[in-house]
Amino acid sequence: MKKKLSLALLLLLCACESDEQSYCDNVGDCSNKGSSDWIASCNDETSALETEAHAVGCGPQVDAYYACTNENFTCDGITSSFPGCDDDRAALDACIAAAQSGTACDELTQATSACPGAQPDAGAASCDASRDCQARCYLDNVPSPCAPTAAQIQAVTSCASACP
């Protein structure tokens, strides 16, 4: 009886893993040597992206993208890929670009526009899921956006490696 209960609990726990968690586990195992730190960072970033996407009306697109990555994950050596998910990724990118106001891309553009010698960010108009995640990494790790330290840039780089 104890063995059946343990198996049932294990199956229940496995069934509760989200598509985002599966994405992080799969990419972490394939491309990042199973690094628990990388997987934890990825889970934080996908959760932030999920929250932000839902907040700007892109919830169905982010859900569809991660569902697709969960269903279509492949690992070739140390290269993770998601064949068949390009259309879902493009739909997510388009939705985030259309709803850019209020995204991390927009927030970062506003924060850095006051920096000495700042140039208009031509890339801000092309905010996609990856750029938005990277912008969130920058904002979360650099208290003064105009004067990042080397350690802060290293933290941003590490965080951004978990972005889709």
trRosetta pair geometry for C-beta under 8 A, 3 or more apart (Angstrom, degrees):
i j d omega theta_ij theta_ji phi_ij phi_ji
1 4 5.8 -56 -151 36 32 110
1 5 6.4 31 152 -18 66 107
2 5 5.7 -56 -149 37 32 112
2 6 6.3 33 154 -19 66 106
3 6 5.8 -53 -147 36 30 112
3 7 6.4 30 154 -17 63 107
4 7 5.7 -55 -147 38 31 111
4 8 6.2 33 153 -21 65 107
5 8 5.6 -53 -145 36 30 112
5 9 6.4 31 154 -18 64 105
6 9 5.8 -54 -148 37 30 110
6 10 6.3 32 153 -20 64 107
7 10 5.6 -53 -147 36 32 114
7 11 6.3 31 155 -17 65 105
8 11 5.8 -54 -147 38 30 110
8 12 6.3 33 152 -21 63 107
9 12 5.5 -54 -147 37 32 114
9 13 6.3 33 155 -19 65 104
10 13 5.8 -53 -148 35 30 110
10 14 6.4 28 154 -16 63 107
11 14 5.7 -55 -146 38 32 111
11 15 6.2 33 155 -22 65 109
12 15 5.7 -56 -146 35 29 112
12 16 6.6 28 155 -23 62 108
13 16 5.9 -60 -153 31 31 111
13 17 7.7 48 150 -40 60 88
14 17 6.2 -34 -166 -3 40 113
17 21 4.7 -120 -169 87 88 131
17 22 5.7 106 134 -56 116 85
17 25 7.5 -14 -172 -7 142 145
18 21 4.6 101 54 6 78 99
18 22 7.0 -136 99 -3 44 86
18 66 7.5 7 148 141 93 140
19 22 5.5 -52 -149 37 35 115
19 23 6.4 45 149 -26 65 100
19 63 7.4 104 44 -158 142 58
19 66 3.8 123 117 134 116 100
19 67 4.9 -76 -107 -80 161 47
19 69 6.9 114 171 62 102 89
19 70 4.2 -100 -139 -33 87 137
20 23 5.5 -46 -151 28 33 116
20 24 6.6 29 152 -13 64 104
20 43 7.1 107 133 -131 102 61
20 46 4.0 163 -167 142 115 136
20 47 6.8 131 135 -65 154 58
20 50 6.1 -59 -69 -53 154 134
20 66 5.0 -29 -70 -150 65 152
21 24 5.7 -55 -150 39 34 109
21 25 6.1 34 153 -18 68 108
21 43 6.1 28 -108 -113 73 104
21 46 7.8 -166 -60 80 41 145
22 25 5.6 -54 -141 40 31 111
22 26 5.9 31 159 -20 66 109
22 66 7.8 124 57 174 97 94
22 69 7.6 158 99 106 99 91
22 70 4.4 60 90 -117 143 100
22 73 7.6 -137 146 -27 101 146
23 26 6.1 -61 -147 38 22 108
23 27 6.2 9 163 -6 63 112
23 42 7.4 -145 108 160 89 124
23 46 6.4 142 72 -102 129 155
23 66 5.6 -84 -36 -142 135 90
23 69 4.8 39 -102 111 105 136
23 70 6.5 -75 -55 -67 75 75
23 73 7.7 -172 -113 -82 54 125
23 164 7.6 -23 169 -98 144 101
24 27 6.2 -59 -138 45 26 101
24 28 5.6 29 161 -22 63 116
24 39 5.0 110 152 -152 104 70
24 42 3.6 157 -127 110 107 125
24 43 5.0 -77 -4 -61 178 70
24 46 6.1 -124 -50 -2 113 140
24 162 7.3 16 -122 -158 100 104
25 28 5.7 -58 -140 40 22 114
25 29 6.1 19 162 -16 62 110
25 39 6.1 48 -91 -138 50 125
26 29 6.1 -60 -147 37 24 105
26 30 6.1 7 162 -6 63 115
26 69 7.7 -175 57 152 145 97
26 70 7.9 175 -16 -116 143 52
26 73 4.6 -56 -175 -157 157 157
26 75 7.3 -148 180 -57 88 113
26 80 6.5 117 130 -133 93 126
27 30 5.9 -63 -136 47 28 103
27 31 5.3 -26 -174 30 70 116
27 32 6.8 45 136 2 72 109
27 42 6.8 172 73 -130 120 160
27 80 4.5 -30 -115 -58 76 173
28 31 7.4 -58 -99 55 11 75
28 32 4.8 -55 -145 59 50 118
28 34 6.1 69 139 -127 89 29
28 35 6.0 -122 -162 54 96 68
28 36 7.9 74 178 -91 140 27
28 38 5.2 161 -124 97 96 106
28 39 3.8 13 -97 -76 165 93
28 42 6.3 -137 -59 16 108 148
29 32 7.6 11 -10 56 12 75
29 34 4.9 31 -115 -87 60 76
29 75 7.6 -61 99 -92 92 156
30 73 8.0 -166 -23 174 148 111
30 75 3.7 -137 -122 -121 129 123
30 78 6.4 146 156 -150 67 43
30 79 7.4 -56 151 75 116 18
30 80 4.6 121 87 -74 138 92
31 75 7.7 -142 -42 -131 74 98
31 78 5.3 102 -120 171 52 76
31 79 6.6 57 -94 -111 103 21
31 80 4.7 -76 -31 -14 122 105
32 35 4.6 -77 144 21 105 109
32 38 4.2 -105 158 93 154 168
32 39 7.5 179 84 -48 135 73
32 161 8.0 117 -95 142 129 120
34 39 7.7 -15 -172 -34 43 126
35 38 3.7 69 86 9 117 109
35 39 6.5 172 93 -11 62 82
36 39 5.6 -52 -143 40 35 113
36 40 6.2 39 155 -22 66 105
37 40 5.8 -54 -147 36 29 111
37 41 6.3 28 154 -17 63 107
38 41 5.7 -57 -149 39 31 111
38 42 6.1 34 152 -21 66 107
38 161 7.1 -65 -137 106 103 116
38 162 6.4 175 -172 -84 70 101
39 42 5.5 -52 -145 37 31 114
39 43 6.3 35 153 -22 64 103
40 43 5.7 -51 -149 33 31 113
40 44 6.6 33 151 -20 62 102
41 44 5.6 -52 -153 33 34 113
41 45 6.4 27 153 -14 66 108
41 158 6.9 -97 -140 144 165 89
41 159 6.1 -140 -170 -120 119 54
41 161 7.7 40 110 69 139 88
41 162 4.5 -161 117 -41 95 153
42 45 5.7 -59 -146 40 31 108
42 46 6.1 25 159 -15 69 107
42 162 3.7 -149 -87 -155 64 112
43 46 6.1 -53 -138 40 27 105
43 47 6.1 31 158 -21 61 110
44 47 5.8 -61 -152 37 25 112
44 48 6.4 24 153 -18 63 107
44 162 7.5 55 56 110 84 157
45 48 5.6 -52 -146 36 33 110
45 49 6.3 32 154 -17 66 105
45 133 5.5 62 -178 -160 111 113
45 136 7.3 143 -137 88 81 127
45 137 7.1 -4 -109 -70 117 99
45 159 6.6 144 -75 -179 122 82
45 162 4.5 145 19 107 144 113
45 163 5.8 -109 166 -83 146 59
46 49 5.5 -51 -144 39 35 112
46 50 6.1 42 152 -25 65 105
46 66 7.2 99 -165 -101 124 135
46 162 7.6 -102 -29 152 82 103
46 164 7.4 87 -99 -46 89 102
47 50 5.6 -50 -145 34 30 115
47 51 6.4 30 154 -18 63 106
48 51 5.8 -54 -148 37 30 111
48 52 6.2 25 156 -14 65 110
48 133 7.3 122 87 -126 110 76
48 136 5.5 157 137 161 140 156
49 52 5.8 -59 -143 42 29 107
49 53 5.9 31 157 -22 66 109
49 62 6.5 177 136 -140 94 136
49 129 6.3 58 -158 -162 132 92
49 132 6.8 111 -121 102 91 112
49 133 5.3 -22 -76 -86 119 101
49 136 7.5 -148 -70 15 70 156
49 163 7.8 124 -60 -137 136 77
49 164 7.1 94 -136 -1 177 115
50 53 5.9 -54 -141 36 24 111
50 54 6.4 22 159 -15 61 107
50 59 8.0 56 -170 -125 68 73
50 62 5.7 169 -115 137 59 142
50 66 7.8 -12 -88 -20 107 151
51 54 6.1 -59 -151 38 26 107
51 55 6.3 27 152 -22 63 110
52 55 5.4 -55 -147 34 32 115
52 56 6.5 10 161 -3 67 108
52 103 6.3 87 173 -132 124 73
52 104 6.6 -36 -130 -22 161 97
52 132 6.8 -171 113 158 148 128
52 136 7.3 -128 -35 -77 155 140
53 56 6.4 -69 -147 45 27 94
53 58 4.1 -87 -167 86 83 102
53 59 5.9 136 121 -81 91 43
53 61 6.9 -128 -174 71 125 92
53 62 3.8 86 117 -32 166 143
53 92 7.2 -29 -130 -153 136 99
53 95 7.5 60 -153 107 94 124
53 96 6.7 -59 -110 -83 85 101
53 129 7.6 6 -81 -114 122 98
54 57 7.9 58 -173 -61 29 14
54 58 7.2 -95 -64 65 25 59
54 59 3.9 52 -108 -83 73 105
54 62 7.2 -88 -47 41 70 136
55 102 7.2 -131 125 140 111 126
56 95 7.7 138 109 147 105 91
56 96 6.9 81 87 -122 143 59
56 99 3.8 133 163 141 116 135
56 101 8.0 154 -131 72 118 60
56 102 5.8 167 -93 87 107 117
56 103 6.2 -11 -54 -71 157 89
57 95 7.2 -138 102 -177 81 109
57 99 5.6 -177 49 -96 101 153
58 61 4.7 -52 -173 45 82 117
58 62 5.7 81 126 -24 92 98
58 92 6.4 94 175 -145 122 65
58 95 3.8 135 -115 129 109 129
58 96 5.6 -1 -64 -66 170 67
58 99 6.1 -149 -37 34 108 144
59 62 6.1 -60 -142 38 29 103
59 63 6.1 26 161 -17 66 111
60 63 5.8 -59 -145 41 29 112
60 64 6.1 30 157 -21 66 109
61 64 5.7 -53 -143 36 29 110
61 65 6.4 32 156 -22 63 105
61 88 7.3 160 -164 -171 68 70
61 91 4.9 -149 -134 124 111 96
61 92 4.2 161 148 -92 110 64
61 94 8.0 -140 -138 59 156 81
61 95 4.6 175 11 9 162 152
61 96 8.0 -139 94 -31 142 81
62 65 5.7 -50 -147 34 32 113
62 66 6.5 21 159 -9 65 107
62 92 5.6 98 -80 -128 55 119
62 129 7.4 146 -106 -114 91 127
63 66 6.3 -61 -147 43 28 101
63 67 6.1 31 155 -21 65 110
64 67 5.6 -55 -143 37 29 113
64 68 6.3 32 156 -21 64 106
64 88 4.9 -146 125 -141 98 113
64 91 7.0 -13 80 80 136 136
64 92 7.5 -163 66 -58 94 101
65 68 5.8 -59 -154 35 28 111
65 69 6.5 25 152 -17 65 105
65 85 6.5 86 -151 -173 66 109
65 88 4.3 164 -95 142 61 108
65 89 5.6 97 -130 -82 117 54
65 91 7.5 -163 -62 66 99 95
65 92 4.7 -13 -44 -38 142 143
65 129 7.4 -146 124 -69 175 168
65 164 7.6 47 145 -165 134 162
66 69 5.5 -48 -142 36 38 111
66 70 6.3 43 154 -23 65 102
67 70 5.7 -55 -153 34 31 114
67 71 6.5 20 153 -11 65 110
67 88 7.9 -134 59 -150 83 158
68 71 5.9 -63 -147 43 31 105
68 72 5.7 -14 169 16 70 120
68 82 6.6 87 126 171 91 122
68 84 6.6 -145 -170 109 110 89
68 85 4.1 142 129 -111 126 98
68 88 4.5 167 2 20 154 162
69 72 6.5 -75 -126 56 24 85
69 73 6.0 54 170 -68 65 88
69 82 4.5 -48 -117 -118 74 144
69 85 5.6 48 -70 -107 66 163
70 73 6.7 -20 -142 -22 19 111
72 82 5.0 86 97 -166 103 69
72 83 5.6 -131 173 65 118 60
72 84 4.8 -140 -125 56 158 112
72 85 5.6 -175 66 -40 139 103
73 80 6.9 -34 -156 -160 92 94
73 81 7.8 138 -154 79 46 41
73 82 6.0 -25 -93 -99 50 78
74 80 7.5 145 80 -158 49 47
74 81 5.2 -21 63 66 96 87
74 82 7.4 174 19 -84 78 30
74 83 6.3 20 4 1 129 103
75 78 7.8 -11 -170 -124 94 18
75 79 7.1 149 -157 76 51 48
75 80 5.9 -21 -102 -99 74 62
75 81 7.9 166 -85 22 30 70
76 79 4.9 -22 67 63 85 102
76 81 7.0 3 10 10 106 115
82 85 4.0 -16 131 20 114 139
82 89 8.0 121 85 -44 131 124
85 88 5.0 -56 -163 45 69 114
85 89 5.7 72 137 -26 87 101
86 89 5.7 -56 -146 38 31 111
86 90 6.2 32 155 -20 66 107
87 90 5.6 -51 -144 37 31 112
87 91 6.4 34 154 -21 64 104
88 91 5.7 -51 -148 35 31 112
88 92 6.5 32 152 -18 63 105
89 92 5.7 -55 -150 37 32 111
89 93 6.2 33 152 -19 66 107
89 129 7.1 -108 -156 25 77 137
89 164 7.6 -161 -127 148 107 126
90 93 5.6 -52 -144 38 31 112
90 94 6.1 32 156 -20 65 107
91 94 5.8 -53 -144 37 29 111
91 95 6.3 30 155 -20 63 107
92 95 5.8 -56 -148 36 29 111
92 96 6.3 24 157 -14 65 107
92 128 7.6 81 108 -172 81 83
92 129 5.1 14 129 -50 118 130
93 96 6.0 -59 -147 39 29 107
93 97 6.1 29 155 -20 65 109
93 128 3.5 -8 -137 -140 101 105
93 129 5.6 -89 -82 -6 68 86
93 130 8.0 -10 -100 10 106 83
94 97 5.7 -54 -145 37 29 112
94 98 6.2 28 156 -18 64 108
95 98 5.8 -57 -148 38 29 109
95 99 6.1 -1 161 7 65 114
96 99 6.1 -71 -139 55 28 92
96 100 6.8 69 152 -81 62 65
96 103 6.2 87 -171 -104 91 152
96 105 8.0 101 155 5 107 131
96 127 5.9 -111 131 120 101 95
96 128 6.0 111 71 -146 127 33
96 129 5.8 155 -5 -67 156 60
96 132 5.6 -98 -180 -32 142 148
97 100 5.8 -5 -160 -52 33 106
97 125 7.5 48 -158 164 101 52
97 126 6.6 -23 -116 -147 122 33
97 127 5.4 160 -102 67 64 72
97 128 6.3 -12 -53 -82 100 61
99 102 7.2 -48 158 55 84 106
99 103 6.9 107 110 -46 78 112
100 103 5.1 -75 -154 19 48 125
100 105 5.8 -60 -153 76 100 122
100 106 5.3 133 153 -53 83 111
100 124 7.4 111 179 163 144 80
100 125 7.6 -98 -38 -133 173 37
100 127 4.8 121 -117 44 112 138
101 106 5.6 107 -124 -102 32 166
102 106 6.1 27 13 57 19 145
102 107 7.8 24 -166 -47 24 95
103 106 5.0 102 53 8 71 99
103 107 7.0 -131 102 -2 40 91
103 127 5.9 134 91 153 149 153
103 132 5.1 -67 174 -128 122 117
103 135 7.5 76 134 74 90 144
104 107 5.3 -54 -143 40 36 115
104 108 6.0 37 157 -21 68 105
104 132 5.0 114 48 -169 102 70
104 133 7.5 101 55 -78 148 14
104 135 3.9 153 128 98 100 107
104 136 3.9 -77 -114 -63 164 76
104 139 5.9 -138 -154 9 100 139
105 108 6.0 -58 -149 37 25 108
105 109 6.4 27 153 -20 63 107
105 124 5.7 147 161 -145 103 71
105 127 3.5 -127 11 -112 174 132
105 131 5.7 43 -91 126 119 104
105 132 5.1 -67 -30 -98 99 69
105 135 4.8 -180 -82 -15 48 165
106 109 5.7 -53 -147 35 31 113
106 110 6.4 29 155 -17 64 105
106 124 7.0 97 -93 -169 50 112
106 127 7.3 -48 -38 -50 72 163
107 110 5.9 -56 -151 37 29 110
107 111 6.2 28 153 -19 65 109
107 135 7.0 132 62 150 89 121
107 139 6.1 21 112 -92 121 153
108 111 5.6 -55 -143 38 32 111
108 112 6.1 13 164 -5 68 111
108 135 4.1 -124 -12 -158 144 107
108 138 5.8 61 -118 79 131 129
108 139 5.8 -116 -80 -57 90 105
108 145 7.0 173 -147 -136 70 142
109 112 6.4 -67 -141 46 24 96
109 113 6.1 39 158 -43 62 105
109 121 5.0 -124 -119 38 99 138
109 124 4.3 46 -84 -110 142 142
110 113 5.8 -44 -144 13 27 118
111 114 7.4 -72 178 28 30 101
111 139 6.9 142 6 -108 162 97
111 145 4.3 91 139 11 116 164
112 115 5.0 -23 -165 -6 63 123
112 118 5.9 157 146 -125 75 126
112 121 7.2 73 81 -48 124 128
112 145 5.1 -111 -75 142 77 126
112 146 6.7 149 -128 -80 65 70
113 118 5.4 149 -150 139 32 155
113 120 7.8 23 -119 -107 98 54
113 121 7.8 -96 -77 -8 85 102
114 118 6.8 66 50 -8 11 152
114 146 7.1 -81 93 -61 79 131
115 118 4.4 112 64 -63 83 109
115 145 6.9 -106 -63 110 119 90
115 146 3.7 172 -112 -114 99 103
116 146 6.9 88 14 -167 75 130
120 124 8.0 -95 171 17 74 124
121 124 4.1 84 100 -29 111 106
122 125 6.9 -46 179 20 47 105
123 126 5.5 -69 -160 48 57 102
123 127 7.8 99 145 -66 72 59
123 131 6.9 -156 156 -140 111 146
124 127 6.3 -2 -172 -47 46 101
126 131 7.1 100 108 -2 74 164
127 131 5.1 -135 -140 91 56 125
127 132 5.5 74 179 -64 103 89
127 135 7.6 -27 -131 -10 109 145
128 131 5.2 86 44 18 66 102
128 132 6.8 -128 95 -8 28 95
129 132 5.8 -57 -143 37 25 112
129 133 6.4 26 157 -19 62 107
129 163 7.8 165 133 179 76 96
129 164 5.3 -18 124 67 120 124
130 133 5.8 -56 -150 36 29 110
130 134 6.3 27 153 -17 65 108
130 163 5.2 105 -146 141 66 118
130 164 5.6 -115 -82 82 77 68
131 134 5.5 -54 -144 39 33 112
131 135 6.2 37 154 -22 66 104
132 135 5.7 -50 -147 34 30 112
132 136 6.5 33 151 -20 62 103
133 136 5.6 -53 -152 34 32 113
133 137 6.6 38 148 -23 63 101
133 160 7.1 129 119 -131 91 65
133 162 7.8 -127 165 94 131 73
133 163 3.5 152 105 -128 135 110
133 164 6.4 129 -10 22 156 76
134 137 5.4 -47 -152 30 36 116
134 138 6.7 37 150 -19 64 101
134 156 7.8 63 -168 176 73 96
134 160 4.5 43 -119 -126 83 115
134 163 5.4 -49 -56 -40 73 168
135 138 5.6 -51 -152 34 35 112
135 139 6.3 32 152 -15 67 107
136 139 5.7 -55 -143 41 32 110
136 140 6.0 27 159 -17 66 112
137 140 6.0 -63 -144 41 24 107
137 141 6.1 -5 166 3 63 120
137 155 8.0 -173 176 128 93 73
137 156 5.0 115 134 -150 103 68
137 159 3.6 164 -139 106 114 124
137 160 4.6 -143 49 -62 168 77
137 163 7.0 -91 -29 -52 131 119
138 141 6.5 -79 -142 48 21 93
138 142 5.5 -23 -180 18 66 122
138 145 7.2 65 149 -124 106 94
138 148 7.9 -71 -155 -83 89 142
138 156 5.1 39 -93 -132 60 129
138 160 8.0 31 -44 -62 77 117
139 142 7.0 -64 -110 50 16 86
139 145 7.3 -13 -105 -85 62 114
140 159 7.0 177 72 -150 121 168
141 152 5.4 151 142 -163 92 79
141 155 4.2 -173 -157 108 137 117
141 156 4.8 -164 70 -68 141 73
141 159 6.1 -163 -36 -5 138 146
142 145 5.5 94 115 -97 118 51
142 148 4.5 -46 -128 -101 127 101
142 152 4.7 99 -96 166 77 133
142 153 7.8 44 -81 -68 118 54
142 156 6.5 1 -35 -61 108 125
143 152 7.8 -111 11 -115 72 143
144 147 4.7 -11 112 51 121 92
144 148 7.3 -169 79 -69 74 45
145 148 7.3 -4 -148 -52 31 92
148 152 4.5 -134 -164 89 89 126
148 153 5.2 104 137 -57 129 86
148 156 7.4 -22 -153 -15 148 139
149 152 4.6 97 52 5 76 103
149 153 7.1 -139 95 -5 40 85
150 153 5.7 -53 -148 36 33 111
150 154 6.4 36 151 -21 64 104
151 154 5.6 -51 -150 35 33 114
151 155 6.5 35 149 -20 64 103
152 155 5.5 -51 -150 35 35 113
152 156 6.4 38 149 -21 65 102
153 156 5.5 -49 -148 34 34 114
153 157 6.3 37 152 -21 65 104
154 157 5.6 -51 -147 35 32 113
154 158 6.4 32 153 -18 64 106
155 158 5.7 -53 -147 37 31 112
155 159 6.2 31 154 -18 64 107
156 159 5.7 -57 -147 39 29 110
156 160 6.0 26 156 -19 66 112
157 160 5.8 -56 -140 39 26 109
157 161 6.7 39 155 -34 60 99
158 161 5.9 -47 -158 15 30 115
159 162 6.4 -65 -176 29 41 107
159 163 7.8 52 134 -38 67 94
160 163 5.2 -26 -162 -4 56 121
